[in-house]
Every structure is written in C-alpha cells, then in structure tokens.
Amino acid sequence: MQPFSIPLSRSAFFRFGSPILLALALLAGLHRVPQLSSTSEVLLISLPYILFPVAVFLGELFNQSRTSLAAIILLLSYYIIQTWLQSPLSIQSTKLTYTLLSLLLPLNLLIIHRLPERRLLTRSGILFLFIIFAQFICSSVAISYLSAFDLSMVWQKYLIGFPLISRLPVAIILLFIASITLHAMLIFKRNQPHDHALFISTLFSAITLTFFQFPMISSVAYTVCSLLLLTNLINCSHELAYIDQLTGIPGRRSLDTEMKYLGGTYSIAMIDIDHFKKFNDTYGHKTGDDVLRLVASIIAKEANLAKVYRYGGEEFTIIFKGKAQADCMRLLEQIRKGISAYPLKILAHQNNETTKDAQTISTNITVSIGLSGNHNIDNPHSVLKAADKALYRAKSNGRNQVVQR
Ligand SMILES: Nc1nc2c(ncn2[C@@H]2O[C@H](COP(=O)(O)OP(=O)(O)OP(=O)(O)O)[C@@H](O)[C@H]2O)c(=O)[nH]1
C-alpha cells in the first residue's frame, strides 16, 4: 500500500505533466529562435556535452544507473547528430544515419526498463553498453555499404513520410508515440524515478528527431532534457536523504530538520506498534515490512494536515503545529481505533521468505501512543522526550491506548 502524503514533485501527474508542458513550450517557440551570437551558439552546442556526463556521474552516485544509461545513450546520440547529421538529409548516408538513429534510440531507451538497478560497471550495465557499442559498429558498416545504392524507392514504399511536418518516416513517428505512451503509463503505474527519466529522454529525443528541420533543435531539446534529468536526480538525492525508503513517508532526518524550526504552540505524538517483534518472529521480516508500510499509510491518511514521520524501527512521530495537547487527543484516538479495527490481510511468508510460499492471513494490530504539548517545556527535544515517556506509560498500562503527559 502506498502512503498518502506524496509531495507534488514526486507525484505521477507532476512527473508526467512538467516535461509535457516544457516540450509544448519548446515546440511553441521553435519558430521564434532568436539570432544567437557565435559565442552563445558554441555554448549552447556544448551544454549537452557537459550536462549529460554530470547526469551519468550523479546517477551512479545516487544509485540510479538506469538514468545514467539513458544519459549515456542521449550523449552518444547527440554526438552522432552533431558529427554526422549536420549535412542535408538528401545525402544518402546522412538519411540512413538519421533513420537508424531514430529507430534505435527509442528501442534502446525501452530496453533500459528491463535492466536491474545496479551500478554501471556490473554485468548487466557492461552488457548493455557493449550492445550499444555493437549497434554503433554494425550501423556504421551498414551505412557505408548501403550508401552506394539508391534507396529512394525503398524509402518511399516502406517509410511513408509527411515532409511538411517532419523528415521522419511515419512508421518511426508512430514508434516514438508508442514508446512515449508506454513510458507515461509506467509513470502512472509505479512512478519510479527512472520511469520519469526514461519518459523525459524519449520525449525530448522524439521532439529533436521529428522536428529536425529546425535550426539548433538538437542543442535546445537535449539541453532541456539534460536539465530535467539532473532535476530528477537531485530530487532522488533529496528523497534518499529525507524520505524513509520502506514506508515512503519522511524519515528521521526530516523530523530533525522540522524540529529545528518548531515554535509557538505545538504537540508531538510518538506511536509504537505493539508486540511488533512477535510479528517478525511469527510471519517473517517481509510481513513485518508490509505491516510497517500499512501502519504508515493509515497514520498519514488519518493525520490530516499534521506531519507524520518514521522515527525509526516500528516507531512513528506526528507533529501537530498550532495545536495544544488536548486538541490532539480526538485525532490520536481515531488513529488508534482505525489501526486496531483495520482488517489486516497480509502475506505470511513463514520461514521460507519467497512469495511463492506465502499465504494470506487475517489479523489485527494495535498501537500505543504517547502525547505531549509544549506547554511549560522550552524545546522540541524535551517535548519529544515527554511524549516518549507517555508512550512508555501507555505500554506499561497494557498497550493499545493513548496517554498524554
Ligand atoms: N520488519 C521490520 N522489522 C523491524 C524494522 N525495524 C525494526 N524492526 C523490528 O521491530 C521489533 C521491535 O521490537 P521491540 O522493540 O522489542 O518492541 P515490540 O515487540 O513492538 O514490543 P512492544 O513495543 O513492547 O509492544 C524488532 O524485532 C525489530 O527487529 C523494519 O524496518 N522492518
């Protein structure tokens, strides 16, 4: 179950909508490309050569190797465009290079989804890079061989084009549309950072190759694309630091940051799952993880506007800004009752922790809650300590209850 408090920048709508809006803005501005000085032109042409390697490096640093691979492919395709596609497409070898690049690029970006999220220099990463290299060599050989023949008949017969809109054959435009749709569907289905990265890469390479007749299109579109990939990676690093990976809600670091800025009236609640060790021991660690995710999502949903954090282990913290202790009791009781009444259907993995051996069981869990407001306490850490003491009392009073300071 997914947590309910996903920030806008990580939502599927944002990950889908923001590149689309930028792409539309870019398309709308295509006819109005300003006259650039030669220095600005050189700078613009150089930007993707600088930004994509940075994206490869950051992707490796933040364990996002699929984003790194996408950046490598885009860097290579940009090099091909700048080196071999600056002559008119009426030249046979240029046309062949353009067609092969437009065909292979979306296919390779699709393949990346199938690769495991490992570092670049592991077996799957090296194998993929070798396949890219092999494609490059085979394409070069094919282009130099086929350039000797007149292929205009084949071109017209099989790759029908609309020269007024695009130099790209309709079949390849359709391939781009299909792969963009697929990447978009994956964003809405599972919303992983690399789904966003591959969607961006396919979208902007499609724009470049479809509207190839516009001057500087590759430099502008690839620069926007590399900046979006970098933004995606920076977002990932923030997520790694501040979001708890298991439950998807903010983690301890977020809580520590928030505590520094707490002022005025506020209250803090500490929530602890009862007999959680027993869950792990009886049903296995994976079931324990499922329970943690579920409890996090129930608390995040019920807490309304209050901020929820995973404090660590099976403990959660809620910060109620602007609320005195007494004002939080009703909501906390609601959370406690909500969790204890939840008909848990969990996959019990037993001793052998494989999904195949798992069976569904129905059970219930309870939580104990300690609450403290900041009345007469001078700093947030002491308030949290007081809430923790109240939680301890809730445990020793028999669990499944809310106790205030
Ligand atoms: N599955 C899973 N278990 C965790 C995680 N973090 C901590 N735990 C387990 O949480 C359990 C906490 O157990 P205890 O602190 O003894 O508390 P308890 O069993 O909940 O008992 P009371 O708090 O006294 O009701 C330990 O078994 C930890 O291994 C996690 O991320 N996943």
The ligand as an SDF file (V2000), in Angstrom:
LIG
                    3D

 32 34  0  0  0  0  0  0  0  0999 V2000
   10.2590   -5.9770    9.5480 N   0  0  0  0  0  0  0  0  0  0  0  0
   10.8990   -4.9950   10.1320 C   0  0  0  0  0  0  0  0  0  0  0  0
   11.1270   -5.0520   11.4660 N   0  0  0  0  0  0  0  0  0  0  0  0
   11.7580   -4.0230   12.0630 C   0  0  0  0  0  0  0  0  0  0  0  0
   12.2130   -2.9040   11.3440 C   0  0  0  0  0  0  0  0  0  0  0  0
   12.7950   -2.0510   12.2300 N   0  0  0  0  0  0  0  0  0  0  0  0
   12.7220   -2.6250   13.4200 C   0  0  0  0  0  0  0  0  0  0  0  0
   12.0870   -3.8120   13.3630 N   0  0  0  0  0  0  0  0  0  0  0  0
   11.7840   -4.7820   14.4130 C   0  0  0  0  0  0  0  0  0  0  0  0
   10.9090   -4.2130   15.3440 O   0  0  0  0  0  0  0  0  0  0  0  0
   10.9760   -5.0000   16.5450 C   0  0  0  0  0  0  0  0  0  0  0  0
   10.8210   -4.0860   17.7280 C   0  0  0  0  0  0  0  0  0  0  0  0
   10.6920   -4.9080   18.8400 O   0  0  0  0  0  0  0  0  0  0  0  0
   10.6290   -4.3820   20.3290 P   0  0  0  0  0  0  0  0  0  0  0  0
   11.3600   -3.0640   20.4390 O   0  0  0  0  0  0  0  0  0  0  0  0
   11.0580   -5.4830   21.2240 O   0  0  0  0  0  0  0  0  0  0  0  0
    9.1430   -3.9980   20.5670 O   0  0  0  0  0  0  0  0  0  0  0  0
    7.7800   -4.8050   20.3680 P   0  0  0  0  0  0  0  0  0  0  0  0
    7.9810   -6.2230   20.0070 O   0  0  0  0  0  0  0  0  0  0  0  0
    6.9930   -3.9880   19.4000 O   0  0  0  0  0  0  0  0  0  0  0  0
    7.1490   -4.7470   21.7740 O   0  0  0  0  0  0  0  0  0  0  0  0
    6.4660   -3.5300   22.4950 P   0  0  0  0  0  0  0  0  0  0  0  0
    6.9730   -2.2760   21.8330 O   0  0  0  0  0  0  0  0  0  0  0  0
    6.9000   -3.6250   23.8950 O   0  0  0  0  0  0  0  0  0  0  0  0
    4.9930   -3.6970   22.3110 O   0  0  0  0  0  0  0  0  0  0  0  0
   12.2940   -5.7300   16.4840 C   0  0  0  0  0  0  0  0  0  0  0  0
   12.0560   -7.1000   16.2990 O   0  0  0  0  0  0  0  0  0  0  0  0
   12.9950   -5.1750   15.2550 C   0  0  0  0  0  0  0  0  0  0  0  0
   13.7590   -6.1380   14.5710 O   0  0  0  0  0  0  0  0  0  0  0  0
   11.9720   -2.8850    9.9420 C   0  0  0  0  0  0  0  0  0  0  0  0
   12.3220   -1.9620    9.2110 O   0  0  0  0  0  0  0  0  0  0  0  0
   11.3150   -3.9470    9.3880 N   0  0  0  0  0  0  0  0  0  0  0  0
  1  2  1  0
  2  3  2  0
  2 32  1  0
  3  4  1  0
  4  5  2  0
  4  8  1  0
  5  6  1  0
  5 30  1  0
  6  7  2  0
  7  8  1  0
  8  9  1  0
  9 10  1  0
  9 28  1  0
 10 11  1  0
 11 12  1  0
 11 26  1  0
 12 13  1  0
 13 14  1  0
 14 15  2  0
 14 16  1  0
 14 17  1  0
 17 18  1  0
 18 19  2  0
 18 20  1  0
 18 21  1  0
 21 22  1  0
 22 23  2  0
 22 24  1  0
 22 25  1  0
 26 27  1  0
 26 28  1  0
 28 29  1  0
 30 31  2  0
 30 32  1  0
M  END
$$$$
